[in-house]
Amino acid sequence: MGKTHILASTVAVTLACLSYGTPNMPADKTEPQAGVRAQLVYPGIWRIRLGTPERLTPLGYRSAAVAKDGLANLNAAPAPAVAIDQIRFAKSARGCIVEFPMDKSEKFYGLGLSTNTFELSGRKAWVVPSDHPEETTNESHAPEPFFVSSRGYGVYLDTARYAAVSFGNVAEKEGHRKSVLVDIPGARGVDVYIFSGKSPLESVQRYNLFAGGGVVPPMWGLGIAYRGKGSATADDVLGLAKSFRDDDIPCDIFGIEPGWQTQTYSCSFLWNLGHFPKPSEFIDKMHGMDYRMSFWEHPFTHPTSPIHEALKPYSGSHLVWNGLVPDFATPQARKIFLGQQNESLFSKGVDSLKIDEVDYQPFKPDPWSFPDSSTFPSGLDGEQMHSLFGTLCQQTMLTPYREKNLRTWGLVRNSGALSASLPYTIYSDTYDHRSYIRGLAKTGFGGHLWTPEVRDAKSVDDLIRRVQTVIFSPYAMINCWYMKMPPWLQIDADKSNAGQKMAESEDTTRRVREIFRLRMSLAPYLYSAFNEYRQTGLPVVRALCLDYPGEADLAGVDDQFMFGPSMMVAPMMEGQKKRPVAFPKGDWYDFYTGERVKGGQVVEVAKTLDEMPLYVKAETLLPLAEPVNHIGKETVFKIHVRVYGAHPGDLSLYEDDWETYDYEKGAQTKLTLSWTSSGGASKRSGNYAKHRYEIVGWESK
């Protein structure tokens, strides 16, 4: 065939086989015969094999088995809204192309966690890892070849290549038909999965359940996390940690930055005994103050590391910062690497990790990571490894916790497809507050978590608005890796490092403390949302257009989001005294005042610095706990239930040990809250004996 455009080799796809098959890829993928068919592999999920798919793909490195029970429990799935018989496929000298039909009014979302793109129709977007997620070309810390349509279907392309997707901004020569055009360079074929639903949200839920279901963090992971200065010593950390307890500053996680190691960039994974002379004793003291410990590292292994020589045969062809790049797609690299991790960290009781620098700068003149042309023992090339590296790192570091039957709650700077079950939240070195908010709104389009971390600030106003945003994220983190003092004592990094408190420190500390206490009061509500995420695939944080797909005015709203099942958050920026808030149809209640607002309109909302636009939808039971400064093994939350509306639906809270994976084996109790004309009631069902919640009051709004 001389022509290489999409019409040159068209494959008609028919919806046919309705028996459940297996989505696992065979080792040798063969060229399909004429008349490619769509196979229903799970309820509401169809697979289409086009051409000769590559052997090494994200699905082959999945993190969890398909959550079959969750898929079976979802609403009956309709046939996909996309016209499957109009999907077309072509191969060319440079790769392959998949073309999907689209309606003129159709809108698209997803493809990862770029913080500068939202609705994608009329755009070209790249599925490429980057340490600059704010680029307009859609590179991100979490590139994910999954997109969802406003018509209610989702599409996942099982490839680790740098796919480019044009959403209706190109038209073929004959007929001027616009379409979604997916260009996959270097591949001779791809497996395509179509997820159907009565709404876009249902197709996202199916995608997350296909990935294994959402993660459930340890309860302590839902508190406040603080990361200290990179050069801090053990005495510095202990002193600051004690001051938080003395000053009633809620904090559950304390992060230790690069200074714990003898060598960073690349890493030795050996303790810097000058700063931490007695590592085990230091960690024991922090645990004695009820802190969970999170340690920074990246996987690039320095020549001085004890595992350097053993790791050489199981590493990539190129170095990063003179360090080896472990091929975590091989069991040998994982075993060698984890041996040193166990000696330095896991055997000492380290609770979690911050996995840094596992992203890339593909379109920059000075990329610091390994080139795309790199080779690895597993057979992955550099391009594929970049797409999979964050996920493989997370899987590797999760292994010791799974073996010990302990949950962890970590951070990572790159993730990929099918990651919903992984207990890591994505963060960024960028620091644009507006982009951070957009990132939160976008997380619901796939299986990722995001934190708009707080560091220094331009003003006290800027600090407070940032802290208000971060507590409504999965990981509420203050990251002072370059600041000696917390930002509520000094917002300027230079003055902080000089030990100079700002004049407003006392009042700012009071404000921050109250915001932290709000986060702690929401921990049971958030834990419930994560349990629903696991069981139903419902993202914990979602854009409004997912929950309210029929409301056209919400399609592009990227500065508000749903938090859990019933709360709507509209963060404010520095200097804002008021902002427009788009209210979905129905009644909404101001969280602070209880004032009712009729939905289906945009309202200019004014708030003082001590409040933000925060609303609860009608017919909701909202459990609010009496705040604690940290969540311990014996914590029992005292719950006040707010009742919004006359006929709220039931709400389930989940009781378990909050630390192990025993809940997966049934060691969990569901506490169901109900409201009738006679008042509030609660009922337990399940086999976890210990009560973690005490209902102390009901308040009707």
Secondary structure per residue as TSV (DSSP state, phi and psi in degrees):
chain	resnum	aa	ss	phi	psi
A	1	M	-	360.0	122.9
A	2	G	-	-79.8	-33.1
A	3	K	-	-85.5	147.0
A	4	T	-	-118.7	1.5
A	5	H	S	-75.6	176.6
A	6	I	G	-64.8	-25.1
A	7	L	G	-77.3	-14.8
A	8	A	G	-67.4	-32.3
A	9	S	S	-142.0	88.3
A	10	T	-	-100.7	131.9
A	11	V	-	-112.0	118.0
A	12	A	-	-76.3	130.6
A	13	V	-	-111.1	129.7
A	14	T	E	-117.9	140.5
A	15	L	E	-80.2	114.8
A	16	A	E	-133.8	-77.1
A	17	C	E	-70.6	121.9
A	18	L	-	-106.9	15.8
A	19	S	S	-97.0	141.0
A	20	Y	-	-70.6	124.5
A	21	G	-	-105.8	-166.9
A	22	T	-	-111.3	136.1
A	23	P	-	-84.2	-2.4
A	24	N	-	-70.6	135.8
A	25	M	-	-83.6	136.7
A	26	P	-	-70.3	159.7
A	27	A	S	-65.8	-34.9
A	28	D	S	-116.3	101.7
A	29	K	-	-82.7	126.0
A	30	T	-	-103.5	156.4
A	31	E	-	-62.1	127.9
A	32	P	-	-69.9	157.0
A	33	Q	-	-82.8	174.0
A	34	A	S	-60.3	145.2
A	35	G	S	79.7	59.5
A	36	V	-	-60.3	139.4
A	37	R	E	-116.9	152.2
A	38	A	E	-93.2	129.9
A	39	Q	E	-111.6	129.1
A	40	L	E	-78.1	106.4
A	41	V	E	-94.3	-27.8
A	42	Y	E	-148.6	164.7
A	43	P	T	-55.2	120.3
A	44	G	T	79.0	8.5
A	45	I	E	-128.4	120.6
A	46	W	E	-113.6	143.5
A	47	R	E	-113.6	137.2
A	48	I	E	-126.5	120.9
A	49	R	E	-95.9	121.1
A	50	L	E	-118.4	126.0
A	51	G	E	63.6	-146.3
A	52	T	E	-112.2	95.5
A	53	P	-	-60.9	151.8
A	54	E	-	-69.1	155.9
A	55	R	S	-75.0	-33.4
A	56	L	S	-106.0	106.4
A	57	T	-	-138.4	166.5
A	58	P	G	-56.6	-36.1
A	59	L	G	-63.7	-31.9
A	60	G	G	-70.5	-15.4
A	61	Y	G	-117.9	30.9
A	62	R	-	-61.4	154.4
A	63	S	S	-92.9	-17.9
A	64	A	S	-155.2	156.9
A	65	A	-	-71.6	156.6
A	66	V	-	-57.6	134.7
A	67	A	-	-81.9	81.0
A	68	K	H	-63.8	-40.3
A	69	D	H	-63.1	-42.1
A	70	G	H	-61.9	-42.8
A	71	L	H	-63.5	-41.0
A	72	A	H	-65.9	-27.4
A	73	N	H	-87.6	-10.5
A	74	L	S	-70.0	166.1
A	75	N	-	-56.2	150.3
A	76	A	-	-55.7	133.1
A	77	A	-	-87.0	134.6
A	78	P	-	-76.6	172.0
A	79	A	-	-63.3	148.6
A	80	P	-	-57.6	140.6
A	81	A	S	-70.5	-23.1
A	82	V	S	-74.6	141.9
A	83	A	-	-77.4	97.2
A	84	I	G	-62.5	-33.1
A	85	D	G	-72.0	-6.0
A	86	Q	G	-105.2	1.4
A	87	I	-	-69.4	135.3
A	88	R	E	-127.6	153.7
A	89	F	E	-138.4	141.3
A	90	A	E	-147.7	152.5
A	91	K	E	-114.5	146.4
A	92	S	E	-137.6	-179.4
A	93	A	T	-63.3	-24.9
A	94	R	T	-99.0	-7.2
A	95	G	E	156.8	-137.6
A	96	C	E	-141.7	162.7
A	97	I	E	-132.9	135.9
A	98	V	E	-120.2	133.3
A	99	E	E	-122.5	128.8
A	100	F	E	-112.9	137.8
A	101	P	E	-67.6	154.3
A	102	M	-	-145.6	150.8
A	103	D	-	-85.1	155.1
A	104	K	T	-61.5	-33.8
A	105	S	T	-92.3	0.9
A	106	E	-	-69.6	141.1
A	107	K	-	-119.9	151.1
A	108	F	E	-132.0	147.6
A	109	Y	E	-141.7	157.3
A	110	G	E	116.5	-144.2
A	111	L	E	67.1	23.0
A	112	G	E	112.4	-165.7
A	113	L	-	-110.9	42.3
A	114	S	-	-61.6	136.3
A	115	T	S	-98.7	9.0
A	116	N	S	-123.8	6.0
A	117	T	-	-127.2	155.1
A	118	F	-	-138.8	-93.7
A	119	E	-	-74.9	133.4
A	120	L	-	-106.2	-6.4
A	121	S	T	-62.2	138.2
A	122	G	T	81.9	7.7
A	123	R	-	-122.1	161.0
A	124	K	E	-109.4	133.7
A	125	A	E	-132.7	140.6
A	126	W	E	-103.8	141.4
A	127	V	-	-100.3	82.5
A	128	V	-	-138.0	135.0
A	129	P	B	-72.5	142.1
A	130	S	-	-156.0	153.9
A	131	D	S	-91.6	8.4
A	132	H	-	-124.4	79.4
A	133	P	T	-73.2	-3.9
A	134	E	T	-87.7	2.8
A	135	E	-	-69.4	148.6
A	136	T	T	-77.0	-8.3
A	137	T	T	-87.1	2.5
A	138	N	-	83.8	3.1
A	139	E	-	-58.8	154.8
A	140	S	B	-159.9	172.8
A	141	H	S	-74.9	-8.3
A	142	A	S	-147.3	68.3
A	143	P	E	-67.8	134.7
A	144	E	E	-145.4	114.4
A	145	P	E	-76.9	54.3
A	146	F	E	-132.4	129.5
A	147	F	E	-133.3	158.0
A	148	V	E	-127.4	142.9
A	149	S	E	-102.9	149.9
A	150	S	T	-63.2	-14.2
A	151	R	T	-84.0	-3.5
A	152	G	S	105.3	8.0
A	153	Y	-	-118.0	157.9
A	154	G	E	-124.7	155.3
A	155	V	E	-130.5	125.6
A	156	Y	E	-116.2	129.5
A	157	L	E	-109.0	118.6
A	158	D	-	-82.6	80.6
A	159	T	-	-143.7	146.5
A	160	A	-	-103.2	12.8
A	161	R	S	-83.4	162.8
A	162	Y	-	-79.8	77.9
A	163	A	-	-70.1	148.0
A	164	A	E	-119.7	134.5
A	165	V	E	-124.3	124.2
A	166	S	E	-104.9	119.7
A	167	F	E	-99.4	77.2
A	168	G	E	78.6	9.9
A	169	N	E	-99.9	8.2
A	170	V	E	-131.1	149.6
A	171	A	E	-133.0	143.1
A	172	E	-	-74.4	161.5
A	173	K	T	-62.7	-43.4
A	174	E	T	-100.6	121.8
A	175	G	T	92.8	-14.3
A	176	H	T	53.0	33.5
A	177	R	-	-74.6	125.7
A	178	K	E	-90.8	148.7
A	179	S	E	-156.3	174.3
A	180	V	E	-92.9	117.2
A	181	L	E	-112.7	117.2
A	182	V	E	-106.7	120.0
A	183	D	E	-107.0	116.6
A	184	I	E	-116.0	95.6
A	185	P	E	-68.6	143.9
A	186	G	T	82.2	-6.6
A	187	A	-	-107.6	146.7
A	188	R	E	-102.8	5.3
A	189	G	E	173.7	174.4
A	190	V	E	-161.0	147.0
A	191	D	E	-89.9	127.8
A	192	V	E	-110.6	133.4
A	193	Y	E	-114.6	129.5
A	194	I	E	-108.3	127.1
A	195	F	E	-110.8	124.7
A	196	S	-	-104.9	162.0
A	197	G	-	-172.2	162.2
A	198	K	S	-75.3	-10.6
A	199	S	S	-151.8	163.6
A	200	P	H	-57.1	-35.3
A	201	L	H	-62.9	-38.7
A	202	E	H	-64.4	-37.5
A	203	S	H	-69.2	-34.8
A	204	V	H	-64.7	-42.0
A	205	Q	H	-59.0	-43.5
A	206	R	H	-64.4	-39.0
A	207	Y	H	-61.6	-45.1
A	208	N	H	-65.6	-37.2
A	209	L	H	-70.8	-35.0
A	210	F	H	-60.5	-32.5
A	211	A	T	-80.4	-2.2
A	212	G	T	115.6	-3.9
A	213	G	-	90.5	158.2
A	214	G	-	-71.7	158.6
A	215	V	-	-77.2	151.7
A	216	V	-	-117.9	112.2
A	217	P	-	-74.9	163.1
A	218	P	-	-64.1	148.3
A	219	M	G	-58.6	-33.9
A	220	W	G	-64.3	-22.0
A	221	G	G	-69.1	-14.3
A	222	L	G	-94.1	3.8
A	223	G	S	-84.1	-155.0
A	224	I	E	-95.3	137.7
A	225	A	E	-112.7	136.2
A	226	Y	E	-128.5	133.4
A	227	R	E	-115.2	128.5
A	228	G	-	-86.9	177.2
A	229	K	-	-62.7	141.7
A	230	G	T	-59.8	-30.1
A	231	S	T	-95.0	7.7
A	232	A	-	-64.0	145.5
A	233	T	-	-94.3	174.3
A	234	A	H	-58.6	-42.3
A	235	D	H	-65.1	-39.0
A	236	D	H	-60.0	-46.8
A	237	V	H	-65.3	-46.3
A	238	L	H	-61.4	-39.9
A	239	G	H	-65.4	-43.8
A	240	L	H	-68.2	-41.3
A	241	A	H	-61.4	-40.6
A	242	K	H	-65.5	-37.5
A	243	S	H	-64.4	-34.2
A	244	F	H	-62.4	-44.4
A	245	R	H	-65.5	-41.3
A	246	D	H	-65.5	-33.7
A	247	D	T	-96.2	9.7
A	248	D	T	56.7	41.3
A	249	I	-	-92.3	111.7
A	250	P	-	-58.8	133.4
A	251	C	-	-163.7	130.2
A	252	D	-	-111.2	-34.7
A	253	I	E	-117.7	130.3
A	254	F	E	-116.5	124.9
A	255	G	E	-100.5	135.8
A	256	I	E	-106.8	123.9
A	257	E	-	-88.3	-166.2
A	258	P	G	-58.2	-23.2
A	259	G	G	-61.9	-8.6
A	260	W	G	-72.5	-17.4
A	261	Q	B	-100.1	157.1
A	262	T	S	-74.4	-25.1
A	263	Q	-	-147.1	128.8
A	264	T	T	-128.3	158.1
A	265	Y	T	52.5	65.3
A	266	S	T	-86.0	-178.2
A	267	C	B	-102.2	143.7
A	268	S	-	-93.7	-27.2
A	269	F	-	62.7	29.3
A	270	L	-	-117.0	140.6
A	271	W	B	-68.0	137.6
A	272	N	-	-81.4	94.2
A	273	L	T	-71.2	-13.9
A	274	G	T	-68.6	-37.0
A	275	H	T	-92.6	-31.8
A	276	F	-	-131.2	78.5
A	277	P	S	-65.7	-27.4
A	278	K	S	-132.0	81.0
A	279	P	H	-55.0	-48.3
A	280	S	H	-64.0	-41.2
A	281	E	H	-64.2	-39.9
A	282	F	H	-60.9	-48.6
A	283	I	H	-65.1	-38.7
A	284	D	H	-61.9	-39.9
A	285	K	H	-65.7	-40.4
A	286	M	H	-66.2	-42.3
A	287	H	H	-62.3	-33.2
A	288	G	H	-65.6	-23.9
A	289	M	T	-94.1	11.8
A	290	D	T	65.5	38.6
A	291	Y	-	-100.8	143.8
A	292	R	E	-96.6	137.7
A	293	M	E	-103.2	130.5
A	294	S	E	-122.3	126.1
A	295	F	E	-115.1	137.4
A	296	W	E	-80.1	144.0
A	297	E	E	-168.4	166.4
A	298	H	-	-128.8	164.6
A	299	P	S	-81.8	-10.4
A	300	F	-	-68.5	124.5
A	301	T	B	-105.3	117.9
A	302	H	-	-71.6	151.9
A	303	P	T	-57.0	-24.7
A	304	T	T	-82.5	-5.5
A	305	S	S	-70.3	140.2
A	306	P	T	-60.2	-19.9
A	307	I	T	-99.1	4.2
A	308	H	H	-58.4	-50.2
A	309	E	H	-67.7	-41.7
A	310	A	H	-66.4	-28.1
A	311	L	H	-83.1	-18.4
A	312	K	G	-51.8	-49.2
A	313	P	G	-66.8	-13.2
A	314	Y	G	-118.0	34.6
A	315	S	B	-127.3	167.6
A	316	G	-	-72.2	170.9
A	317	S	S	-75.9	-14.1
A	318	H	S	-127.0	153.9
A	319	L	-	-95.0	158.6
A	320	V	B	-127.6	120.7
A	321	W	T	51.8	41.4
A	322	N	T	64.1	18.3
A	323	G	B	-114.6	150.9
A	324	L	B	-67.3	148.5
A	325	V	-	-105.6	101.4
A	326	P	B	-61.8	138.9
A	327	D	-	-90.7	88.3
A	328	F	T	-72.2	0.9
A	329	A	T	-80.9	-4.1
A	330	T	S	-109.7	141.0
A	331	P	H	-65.6	-28.2
A	332	Q	H	-65.6	-45.8
A	333	A	H	-63.4	-41.3
A	334	R	H	-61.9	-44.8
A	335	K	H	-64.2	-46.2
A	336	I	H	-63.7	-47.0
A	337	F	H	-63.2	-45.0
A	338	L	H	-69.2	-24.2
A	339	G	H	-59.9	-45.3
A	340	Q	H	-71.5	-37.4
A	341	Q	H	-61.5	-40.1
A	342	N	H	-64.5	-42.5
A	343	E	H	-64.9	-42.7
A	344	S	H	-84.0	-36.5
A	345	L	T	-123.7	-59.7
A	346	F	G	-64.5	-37.2
A	347	S	G	-68.4	-17.1
A	348	K	G	-95.8	3.0
A	349	G	T	89.1	19.8
A	350	V	-	-63.3	132.1
A	351	D	-	-88.7	-24.9
A	352	S	E	-164.9	170.0
A	353	L	E	-127.8	151.8
A	354	K	E	-109.4	111.7
A	355	I	E	-97.7	106.2
A	356	D	-	-100.6	163.4
A	357	E	S	61.1	27.2
A	358	V	-	-101.0	19.9
A	359	D	S	-102.5	-148.2
A	360	Y	-	-162.9	169.4
A	361	Q	-	-132.5	71.9
A	362	P	T	-66.6	-30.6
A	363	F	T	-110.0	26.4
A	364	K	S	-107.4	152.1
A	365	P	S	-73.0	-14.4
A	366	D	S	-130.6	57.2
A	367	P	-	-65.1	134.5
A	368	W	-	-94.2	-14.1
A	369	S	S	-93.6	-177.3
A	370	F	-	-66.6	148.6
A	371	P	-	-73.4	159.6
A	372	D	T	-64.1	-21.9
A	373	S	T	-82.3	-0.5
A	374	S	-	-59.0	154.4
A	375	T	B	-120.0	153.5
A	376	F	-	-135.1	150.2
A	377	P	T	-56.1	-29.9
A	378	S	T	-70.7	-14.5
A	379	G	S	102.7	-11.7
A	380	L	-	-66.8	143.1
A	381	D	B	-96.9	177.4
A	382	G	H	-60.6	-38.6
A	383	E	H	-63.4	-48.7
A	384	Q	H	-63.7	-40.1
A	385	M	H	-64.4	-40.5
A	386	H	H	-59.0	-39.5
A	387	S	H	-70.3	-27.2
A	388	L	H	-104.9	-12.9
A	389	F	H	-60.3	-45.9
A	390	G	H	-61.1	-42.6
A	391	T	H	-65.3	-44.5
A	392	L	H	-63.4	-38.4
A	393	C	H	-62.5	-44.7
A	394	Q	H	-61.6	-45.1
A	395	Q	H	-60.2	-43.0
A	396	T	H	-62.5	-48.6
A	397	M	H	-72.2	-19.2
A	398	L	H	-77.5	-25.9
A	399	T	H	-51.9	-50.2
A	400	P	H	-61.8	-34.0
A	401	Y	H	-70.3	-41.0
A	402	R	H	-60.8	-41.0
A	403	E	H	-65.2	-32.5
A	404	K	T	-88.9	0.1
A	405	N	T	57.7	44.1
A	406	L	-	-125.7	134.4
A	407	R	-	-78.7	151.1
A	408	T	-	-128.7	169.7
A	409	W	-	-149.3	95.1
A	410	G	E	-111.6	-174.3
A	411	L	E	-125.5	149.9
A	412	V	E	-150.6	151.5
A	413	R	S	-110.9	23.9
A	414	N	-	-171.4	135.0
A	415	S	-	-142.7	-178.5
A	416	G	-	-149.0	-150.9
A	417	A	T	-69.3	151.6
A	418	L	T	59.3	44.0
A	419	S	-	-107.9	10.2
A	420	A	T	-58.6	-30.9
A	421	S	T	-84.5	-4.9
A	422	L	S	-86.0	134.7
A	423	P	-	-86.5	54.8
A	424	Y	E	-135.1	140.0
A	425	T	E	-108.3	139.0
A	426	I	E	-84.7	140.1
A	427	Y	-	-132.6	174.7
A	428	S	-	-145.9	148.5
A	429	D	S	-80.1	-10.4
A	430	T	-	-70.3	163.3
A	431	Y	-	-144.2	33.6
A	432	D	-	-89.0	117.8
A	433	H	H	-62.4	-41.9
A	434	R	H	-61.8	-42.6
A	435	S	H	-65.3	-36.7
A	436	Y	H	-59.9	-41.8
A	437	I	H	-65.9	-43.4
A	438	R	H	-60.6	-37.6
A	439	G	H	-59.6	-39.8
A	440	L	H	-63.8	-44.1
A	441	A	H	-61.3	-32.8
A	442	K	H	-80.6	-18.4
A	443	T	G	-59.4	-28.7
A	444	G	G	-70.9	-10.1
A	445	F	G	-82.9	-0.6
A	446	G	T	-161.0	-163.2
A	447	G	T	-101.8	48.4
A	448	H	-	-121.6	159.9
A	449	L	-	-119.1	152.0
A	450	W	B	-144.2	140.1
A	451	T	-	-121.3	126.1
A	452	P	-	-86.4	70.7
A	453	E	-	-53.8	156.3
A	454	V	B	-112.2	135.1
A	455	R	-	-128.4	-118.8
A	456	D	-	-80.3	-174.9
A	457	A	-	-154.2	156.6
A	458	K	S	-77.2	-23.5
A	459	S	S	-160.5	168.3
A	460	V	H	-62.1	-39.4
A	461	D	H	-57.0	-45.8
A	462	D	H	-61.2	-44.0
A	463	L	H	-60.5	-49.3
A	464	I	H	-62.8	-43.1
A	465	R	H	-64.9	-36.2
A	466	R	H	-67.7	-41.7
A	467	V	H	-65.2	-38.8
A	468	Q	H	-60.6	-37.0
A	469	T	H	-69.9	-46.8
A	470	V	H	-67.3	-26.7
A	471	I	T	-72.0	-13.1
A	472	F	T	-103.4	39.7
A	473	S	S	-127.0	166.6
A	474	P	S	-62.1	-29.6
A	475	Y	S	-131.0	104.5
A	476	A	E	-85.2	93.1
A	477	M	E	-116.8	132.0
A	478	I	E	-104.9	116.2
A	479	N	E	-114.2	88.5
A	480	C	-	-98.5	49.4
A	481	W	T	-66.8	-16.7
A	482	Y	T	-120.2	18.2
A	483	M	-	-129.4	134.9
A	484	K	S	-73.0	-41.6
A	485	M	S	-108.5	154.9
A	486	P	-	-61.6	151.3
A	487	P	T	-66.3	-20.9
A	488	W	T	-73.2	-12.7
A	489	L	T	-95.9	-30.3
A	490	Q	-	-160.2	119.8
A	491	I	S	-83.4	-19.6
A	492	D	-	-89.9	123.5
A	493	A	H	-63.0	-42.9
A	494	D	H	-63.1	-44.3
A	495	K	H	-69.0	-34.5
A	496	S	H	-60.6	-45.3
A	497	N	H	-71.1	-19.0
A	498	A	T	-88.5	-0.7
A	499	G	T	78.6	23.2
A	500	Q	-	-100.8	112.8
A	501	K	-	-72.6	148.5
A	502	M	-	-84.1	157.9
A	503	A	T	-61.5	-30.8
A	504	E	T	-89.4	13.2
A	505	S	H	-60.7	-39.9
A	506	E	H	-66.0	-46.5
A	507	D	H	-68.1	-38.0
A	508	T	H	-66.6	-39.1
A	509	T	H	-60.4	-41.9
A	510	R	H	-60.1	-45.2
A	511	R	H	-63.5	-47.3
A	512	V	H	-63.6	-41.1
A	513	R	H	-57.1	-43.4
A	514	E	H	-67.5	-36.5
A	515	I	H	-66.6	-43.0
A	516	F	H	-60.4	-39.2
A	517	R	H	-65.7	-34.0
A	518	L	H	-62.1	-44.6
A	519	R	H	-57.4	-45.7
A	520	M	H	-63.8	-32.9
A	521	S	H	-69.7	-21.9
A	522	L	T	-94.1	-0.1
A	523	A	H	-57.4	-46.7
A	524	P	H	-62.3	-40.2
A	525	Y	H	-61.3	-43.3
A	526	L	H	-70.2	-37.3
A	527	Y	H	-63.1	-38.0
A	528	S	H	-62.7	-42.3
A	529	A	H	-63.0	-38.6
A	530	F	H	-68.6	-36.1
A	531	N	H	-65.1	-37.4
A	532	E	H	-67.7	-35.2
A	533	Y	H	-59.0	-43.9
A	534	R	H	-63.4	-44.6
A	535	Q	H	-81.2	-33.6
A	536	T	H	-119.7	-8.3
A	537	G	-	77.2	6.3
A	538	L	-	-72.6	115.6
A	539	P	-	-59.6	145.3
A	540	V	S	-71.4	-38.7
A	541	V	E	-117.7	130.7
A	542	R	E	-143.9	146.7
A	543	A	-	-67.4	152.0
A	544	L	H	-61.0	-33.0
A	545	C	H	-65.6	-19.7
A	546	L	H	-75.5	-43.3
A	547	D	H	-77.5	-25.6
A	548	Y	-	-131.5	67.6
A	549	P	T	-69.9	-22.3
A	550	G	T	-84.0	-1.4
A	551	E	-	-102.2	102.4
A	552	A	G	-59.3	-33.0
A	553	D	G	-68.2	-14.0
A	554	L	G	-97.3	-4.7
A	555	A	T	-60.3	-31.9
A	556	G	T	-110.9	10.9
A	557	V	-	-73.6	109.5
A	558	D	-	-119.8	13.8
A	559	D	S	-122.3	19.2
A	560	Q	-	-137.4	160.5
A	561	F	E	-161.3	159.1
A	562	M	E	-86.3	139.9
A	563	F	E	-123.3	107.6
A	564	G	T	71.8	-168.3
A	565	P	T	-71.2	-24.8
A	566	S	T	-135.3	-3.9
A	567	M	E	-105.7	137.7
A	568	M	E	-115.2	128.2
A	569	V	E	-114.1	132.9
A	570	A	-	-129.1	83.3
A	571	P	-	-59.8	154.8
A	572	M	-	-112.2	152.4
A	573	M	-	-100.3	168.1
A	574	E	T	-53.5	132.1
A	575	G	T	85.7	-11.4
A	576	Q	-	-75.2	127.9
A	577	K	S	-98.6	-24.0
A	578	K	E	-152.6	163.2
A	579	R	E	-155.2	153.1
A	580	P	E	-73.7	136.1
A	581	V	E	-122.5	124.8
A	582	A	E	-86.7	120.6
A	583	F	E	-103.2	119.1
A	584	P	-	-60.3	161.7
A	585	K	S	-59.7	148.4
A	586	G	S	109.5	177.4
A	587	D	E	-92.7	145.3
A	588	W	E	-132.0	150.0
A	589	Y	E	-123.2	132.5
A	590	D	E	-63.8	125.6
A	591	F	T	-60.5	-36.3
A	592	Y	T	-84.3	-41.7
A	593	T	T	-104.5	-19.1
A	594	G	-	79.8	0.5
A	595	E	-	-63.2	135.5
A	596	R	E	-88.3	136.8
A	597	V	E	-123.7	130.7
A	598	K	E	-77.7	130.9
A	599	G	S	-78.5	-177.2
A	600	G	S	78.4	24.2
A	601	Q	E	-152.9	164.8
A	602	V	E	-106.0	128.1
A	603	V	E	-122.4	135.0
A	604	E	E	-78.2	115.7
A	605	V	E	-110.5	127.6
A	606	A	E	-102.0	137.6
A	607	K	-	-142.5	143.1
A	608	T	-	-74.9	173.7
A	609	L	T	-64.9	-22.4
A	610	D	T	-81.9	-6.2
A	611	E	-	-134.0	169.4
A	612	M	-	-143.6	162.3
A	613	P	-	-67.5	106.5
A	614	L	E	-138.5	121.5
A	615	Y	E	-131.1	152.4
A	616	V	E	-119.3	131.1
A	617	K	E	-76.1	152.7
A	618	A	S	-61.7	157.6
A	619	E	S	64.3	43.9
A	620	T	E	-123.6	139.9
A	621	L	E	-101.4	121.4
A	622	L	E	-115.2	111.0
A	623	P	E	-82.6	125.1
A	624	L	E	-119.3	124.2
A	625	A	E	-89.1	150.3
A	626	E	-	-67.4	123.1
A	627	P	-	-61.6	143.7
A	628	V	-	-120.2	160.1
A	629	N	S	-82.3	-17.7
A	630	H	S	-163.5	158.4
A	631	I	-	-105.0	112.6
A	632	G	-	-103.8	177.9
A	633	K	T	-64.0	-26.9
A	634	E	T	-106.7	8.4
A	635	T	-	-61.8	133.8
A	636	V	-	-121.7	118.5
A	637	F	E	-80.7	131.9
A	638	K	E	-91.1	119.6
A	639	I	E	-107.7	128.4
A	640	H	E	-105.0	125.9
A	641	V	E	-100.8	121.3
A	642	R	E	-91.7	136.0
A	643	V	E	-111.5	117.6
A	644	Y	E	-111.4	114.6
A	645	G	S	95.3	168.5
A	646	A	S	-83.4	-26.5
A	647	H	S	-133.9	63.9
A	648	P	-	-69.2	149.7
A	649	G	-	-76.6	166.6
A	650	D	-	-67.8	156.7
A	651	L	E	-131.4	137.8
A	652	S	E	-107.5	131.0
A	653	L	E	-107.3	151.2
A	654	Y	E	-117.5	127.4
A	655	E	E	-112.3	126.5
A	656	D	S	-156.8	-166.6
A	657	D	-	-78.0	-6.4
A	658	W	S	66.3	3.9
A	659	E	S	-131.7	-33.0
A	660	T	S	-105.1	179.5
A	661	Y	S	-94.2	14.6
A	662	D	G	-62.6	-24.9
A	663	Y	G	-60.7	-28.4
A	664	E	G	-66.8	-22.2
A	665	K	G	-97.9	9.6
A	666	G	T	102.3	-0.3
A	667	A	-	-82.1	69.0
A	668	Q	-	-154.7	145.4
A	669	T	E	-119.3	139.3
A	670	K	E	-101.0	122.3
A	671	L	E	-100.6	108.3
A	672	T	E	-95.0	123.9
A	673	L	E	-98.4	134.1
A	674	S	E	-134.8	154.3
A	675	W	E	-134.8	129.3
A	676	T	E	-131.4	-177.5
A	677	S	T	-62.7	-18.8
A	678	S	T	-86.7	-8.3
A	679	G	E	118.9	-164.1
A	680	G	E	-90.5	151.3
A	681	A	E	-146.7	155.8
A	682	S	E	-137.3	146.7
A	683	K	E	-143.5	133.8
A	684	R	E	-100.3	141.9
A	685	S	E	-143.2	135.2
A	686	G	E	134.8	-176.0
A	687	N	S	-125.3	21.1
A	688	Y	-	-91.6	119.0
A	689	A	-	-75.2	-32.6
A	690	K	S	-80.2	137.5
A	691	H	-	-88.0	124.7
A	692	R	-	-103.2	-9.3
A	693	Y	E	-129.6	142.1
A	694	E	E	-125.5	117.0
A	695	I	E	-80.5	115.7
A	696	V	E	-110.9	-5.8
A	697	G	E	-179.6	156.5
A	698	W	E	-126.2	139.9
A	699	E	E	-136.2	118.2
A	700	S	E	-88.2	128.2
A	701	K	-	-95.9	360.0
